[in-house]
Amino acid sequence: MSKPSLDDLAARLLALEDERGILQTLNDYCHFVDYHMEREWVELFTEDAVYDVRYRQKDMQSARIVGRAELARRVSGARGKMQKHLMSMPRIAITGDSAQAESYLTVLIDRAGVPWLWRFGRFRDRLVKRHGRWLFQERIIEVDLTTSEA
């Protein structure tokens, strides 16, 4: 077995750095939304990003938001219940400066002082690398089940 070349090692290191950068974006999303860091949250998206929430339950209204400006308008002052977004089991595929990611979503909320499972589903993401940072170009949130009581 031959030793890897410096070019091979550099390519492997870059792939690891890209994966780490994508994981940072996925994790930042949860922290920023839960702690109402609106500006930081909006900056995770490209200017023309698509944010699409889809519910499997027929009685729930799906929502599609396009563009960073519209995201900022929608999230502005949207402080509500105490919540924790839990992202898990990420699967990432990188091709150059673009990537696809899928991960599980669980959201807990405070319900009369008790942690309550509010919803679960998955994130399906398209990300792009801009100026050394990975950003969401499209975030599809597929909500498999949500409780109507928050």
C-alpha positions in Angstrom: 0.0 0.0 0.0 1.5 3.3 -1.0 1.5 6.4 1.1 -1.0 9.1 0.1 0.4 12.1 -1.8 0.4 15.6 -0.3 -2.3 16.5 -2.9 -4.4 13.5 -1.7 -4.0 14.6 2.0 -4.8 18.2 1.1 -8.0 17.1 -0.7 -9.0 15.0 2.3 -8.4 17.8 4.7 -10.4 20.2 2.6 -13.3 17.7 2.5 -13.2 17.4 6.3 -13.1 21.2 6.7 -16.1 21.5 4.4 -18.1 18.9 6.3 -17.2 20.6 9.6 -18.4 24.0 8.1 -21.7 22.5 7.0 -22.2 20.9 10.5 -21.5 24.3 12.0 -24.2 25.9 9.8 -26.7 23.1 10.7 -26.0 23.6 14.4 -26.0 27.4 14.3 -29.5 27.3 12.8 -30.8 25.6 16.0 -29.0 27.8 18.4 -29.9 31.0 16.6 -33.6 30.2 16.2 -33.9 29.0 19.8 -32.2 32.0 21.3 -33.8 34.6 19.1 -30.6 35.6 17.3 -32.6 37.0 14.4 -29.8 38.7 12.4 -27.4 35.7 12.8 -30.2 33.3 11.8 -31.0 35.2 8.6 -27.3 35.4 7.7 -27.2 31.6 7.5 -29.2 31.9 4.2 -28.2 33.1 0.7 -29.9 36.3 -0.6 -32.2 34.2 -2.8 -32.7 31.3 -0.3 -35.9 29.2 -0.3 -37.3 28.3 3.2 -40.1 25.7 2.8 -42.0 24.2 5.7 -44.2 21.2 4.7 -46.6 19.4 7.0 -47.8 15.9 6.4 -50.9 16.5 8.5 -53.7 17.8 6.3 -54.9 20.4 8.9 -51.6 22.2 9.0 -50.7 25.1 6.7 -47.4 24.8 4.8 -45.3 27.9 4.2 -42.8 28.9 1.6 -40.6 32.0 2.0 -38.2 33.2 -0.6 -35.2 35.5 -0.1 -33.3 36.7 2.9 -35.3 40.0 3.1 -38.6 38.1 3.5 -37.0 35.7 6.0 -35.8 38.8 8.0 -39.3 40.3 7.9 -41.0 37.1 9.0 -38.6 36.4 11.9 -38.5 39.9 13.1 -39.9 40.1 16.6 -41.1 36.5 16.4 -40.3 35.7 20.0 -42.6 33.1 21.5 -42.5 30.0 23.5 -39.3 28.6 24.9 -38.2 25.9 22.5 -35.2 23.7 21.6 -34.6 22.5 18.1 -32.6 19.2 18.1 -30.9 18.3 14.8 -29.5 14.8 14.6 -28.2 12.1 12.3 -26.9 14.4 9.6 -26.0 12.9 6.2 -23.9 15.2 4.0 -22.9 14.9 0.4 -20.5 17.6 -0.9 -19.8 18.4 -4.6 -17.3 21.3 -4.9 -18.9 24.4 -3.4 -22.4 22.9 -3.1 -23.8 20.2 -0.8 -26.9 18.3 0.1 -27.7 17.5 3.7 -30.5 15.6 5.4 -31.0 15.4 9.2 -33.7 14.6 11.7 -35.6 17.3 13.5 -37.1 17.2 16.9 -38.5 20.3 18.6 -39.2 20.5 22.3 -41.2 23.3 24.0 -41.9 24.4 27.5 -45.5 23.4 28.4 -46.4 24.5 31.9 -42.8 24.0 33.0 -42.5 20.5 31.5 -40.5 19.7 28.3 -43.0 18.7 25.6 -42.4 17.1 22.3 -43.9 19.6 19.9 -42.9 18.2 16.5 -40.6 16.0 14.6 -39.5 15.4 11.0 -36.5 16.1 8.9 -34.5 18.9 7.3 -33.6 18.6 3.6 -31.0 21.1 2.7 -29.1 22.5 -0.3 -26.1 24.5 0.8 -23.5 26.6 -1.0 -20.1 27.8 0.0 -19.8 31.6 -0.2 -16.7 33.5 0.9 -15.6 30.4 2.9 -18.9 30.0 4.7 -21.6 27.4 4.1 -25.1 28.9 3.7 -28.5 27.5 3.1 -29.7 27.9 -0.5 -32.8 25.8 0.2 -34.1 24.5 3.5 -37.1 22.2 3.3 -38.5 21.3 6.7 -40.7 18.2 6.4 -42.8 18.0 9.6 -44.0 14.5 10.0 -46.1 15.1 13.1 -46.8 18.2 15.2 -49.1 18.7 18.2 -51.8 21.3 17.7 -51.3 22.4 21.3 -48.2 24.5 22.0 
